[in-house]
Amino acid sequence: MFDKITEVSLLYDFYGQLLTPRQNEAMRLYHEENYSLSEIAGEFEISRQAVHDAIKNAEKALAEYEEKLGLVKRFSDNRDAILQIEAEIDRIKIDYGNDTGLKSRLDKIKNIIESSEL
């Protein structure tokens, strides 16, 4: 579905608030601020290994939330469906380009999709 970094980032975006405050902060520093494990360990005054374990446990928790709730998969599936609909609208506009009424209605549908994109 996604590469590992992208997947963890998406999971964190969707479920980060469900983590403990400490896990949330460690994930934020590691994934968003690009802190090293040693830098985070210094911030928390814990060992580098403890930070590593906290991040791995947080990533595991995020994956479990996704397994149970499926919000990232649903988001991805919806995005794929929107792209397919937009591509089909473009093909119809090419095939029926002389029909200005149809073209106008398709443009309206596409504008609605674009204004409500995920």
C-alpha positions in Angstrom: 0.0 0.0 0.0 2.6 2.6 1.1 6.3 2.6 1.9 7.1 2.2 5.6 7.8 5.9 6.4 4.6 7.1 4.6 2.5 4.4 6.3 3.7 5.3 9.8 3.2 9.0 9.1 -0.4 8.4 7.9 -1.1 6.1 10.8 0.3 8.8 13.1 -1.9 11.5 11.4 -5.0 9.4 11.9 -4.4 7.8 15.3 -1.6 9.8 17.0 -4.0 11.3 19.5 -4.8 7.8 20.8 -1.2 7.2 21.9 0.0 8.1 25.4 1.3 11.6 25.7 4.9 10.2 26.0 4.5 8.0 22.9 2.9 10.8 21.0 5.8 13.2 21.8 8.4 10.6 20.9 6.7 9.9 17.6 6.4 13.6 16.8 10.0 14.3 17.6 11.2 11.2 15.6 8.9 11.4 12.6 8.1 15.1 12.2 11.1 16.8 13.7 13.6 14.2 12.6 15.3 13.9 16.0 17.6 11.0 16.4 17.0 8.4 19.1 19.9 9.9 21.1 18.4 13.4 20.9 15.0 12.2 22.1 16.7 10.3 24.9 18.3 13.5 26.0 15.0 15.3 25.9 13.2 12.6 28.0 16.3 11.9 30.1 16.0 8.1 29.3 18.1 5.7 27.5 18.3 5.5 23.7 17.0 1.9 24.0 14.0 3.1 25.9 13.2 5.6 23.2 13.6 2.9 20.6 11.2 0.7 22.5 8.7 3.5 23.0 8.7 4.3 19.2 8.3 0.7 18.3 5.5 0.2 20.8 3.8 3.3 19.5 4.1 2.1 15.8 2.7 -1.3 16.9 -0.2 0.5 18.6 -0.9 2.6 15.5 -0.9 -0.5 13.3 -3.3 -2.2 15.7 -5.7 0.8 15.6 -5.6 0.6 11.8 -6.3 -3.1 11.9 -9.3 -2.5 14.0 -10.6 0.7 12.5 -9.3 0.8 8.9 -9.4 4.5 8.5 -6.2 4.8 6.5 -7.3 2.0 4.2 -10.7 3.6 3.7 -8.9 7.0 3.1 -6.7 5.4 0.5 -9.6 3.5 -1.2 -11.6 6.7 -1.4 -8.7 8.6 -2.9 -8.2 5.9 -5.5 -11.9 5.9 -6.3 -11.9 9.7 -6.7 -8.9 9.5 -9.1 -10.7 6.9 -11.2 -13.9 9.0 -11.3 -11.9 12.0 -12.4 -10.1 10.0 -15.1 -13.5 8.7 -16.4 -14.9 12.2 -16.5 -11.9 13.3 -18.6 -12.5 10.4 -21.0 -16.2 11.1 -21.4 -15.4 14.8 -22.0 -13.0 13.7 -24.8 -15.5 11.2 -26.3 -18.4 13.7 -26.2 -16.5 17.0 -26.4 -19.0 18.5 -28.9 -21.9 18.2 -26.4 -21.4 21.4 -24.4 -24.2 20.7 -22.1 -22.7 17.4 -21.1 -19.3 18.9 -20.8 -20.6 21.6 -18.5 -22.3 19.1 -16.3 -19.2 16.9 -16.1 -17.1 20.0 -15.2 -19.6 20.7 -12.4 -19.3 17.2 -11.1 -15.5 17.4 -11.2 -15.5 20.8 -9.4 -17.7 19.2 -6.7 -15.2 16.3 -6.3 -12.2 18.7 -6.2 -13.8 21.0 -3.6 -14.5 18.0 -1.3 -11.3 16.1 -1.8 -10.0 14.1 1.1 
